[in-house]
Amino acid sequence: MSLINEFNIQLYSLRELTKKDFAGALRMVREAGYSGVEFAGYGDLTAVEMRGLLEQNGLTSISSHVPLERLLTALEEELEYNKDIGTQAIIVPYYTMKTGQEVEALAKQLTSIAKTVRSAGFLFGYHNHAHEFEKTEEGVPLLDLLMELTDPQDVALELDVYWAAYAGVDVMSYIERHRDRIRMLHLKQMADFESKKCVDLDEGVLDFAEIIRKGMEVGVQHCILEQEEFAVSARQSIEKGYKHIMSLQ
């Protein structure tokens, strides 16, 4: 029996294909075995069209990555679209932060947005890269400060384990420290701690069985593949990734 019952994919992994053939990308995802997707844009498809494609392929909309600026200027439109396609979570995918003051400003914006997002029935959260683990002038990691300044009920964390490891963070300890916050995991593999190259899920140094078990212990709801580089092809990599994760026990 697998550690998890379902595995999902961030469609940014297939960005070259979704630009040309969104329907084909979703078909590929389903053929590879995935049961859910995380959006990074909608390919100019209407909500009716997107919902039809999801239903046709037996896929669930786990979450949508929506830039902060979009949430500040078109929040209701985003919520309506995602409600129509059955999305479960709205995630801010990136924010440039270098100082504690910038984090404080972001925390206020996220808290304000969260009230509307959560009242509409969505989980709301933030997805990290590596720069958020840099420290403030007082020596506090920027991401930790963001967690301190927001309520776990308002702002969840979608932890990208690759970027955490890239920044030199002990992933297991970080999951434990923020166990009340981490509700989704981005699974992306690192070849080694020297090159830090992104590789297929079955080829690197991150122990996904250990990470997934810890995630389940703290209440992670979904695990999601995100991959930015492919040695051979996107199709081969996502197929390998699915088989590897679903073989873990």
HELIX and SHEET records of a PDB file:
HELIX    1   1 LEU A   11  LEU A   14  5                                   4    
HELIX    2   2 ARG A   15  LYS A   20  1                                   6    
HELIX    3   3 PHE A   22  ALA A   32  1                                  11    
HELIX    4   4 ALA A   47  ASN A   57  1                                  11    
HELIX    5   5 LEU A   68  ASP A   84  1                                  17    
HELIX    6   6 GLY A  100  SER A  119  1                                  20    
HELIX    7   7 HIS A  131  PHE A  133  5                                   3    
HELIX    8   8 LEU A  142  GLU A  148  1                                   7    
HELIX    9   9 VAL A  161  TYR A  166  1                                   6    
HELIX   10  10 VAL A  171  ARG A  177  1                                   7    
HELIX   11  11 PHE A  208  VAL A  218  1                                  11    
HELIX   12  12 ALA A  234  SER A  247  1                                  14    
SHEET    1   A 9 ASN A   8  GLN A  10  0                                        
SHEET    2   A 9 GLY A  36  PHE A  39  1                                        
SHEET    3   A 9 THR A  60  HIS A  65  1                                        
SHEET    4   A 9 ALA A  89  VAL A  92  1                                        
SHEET    5   A 9 LEU A 123  HIS A 127  1                                        
SHEET    6   A 9 ALA A 156  ASP A 160  1                                        
SHEET    7   A 9 ILE A 182  LEU A 187  1                                        
SHEET    8   A 9 HIS A 222  LEU A 225  1                                        
SHEET    9   A 9 ASN A   8  GLN A  10  1                                        
SHEET    1   B 2 GLN A 189  MET A 190  0                                        
SHEET    2   B 2 CYS A 198  VAL A 199 -1                                        
END                                                                             
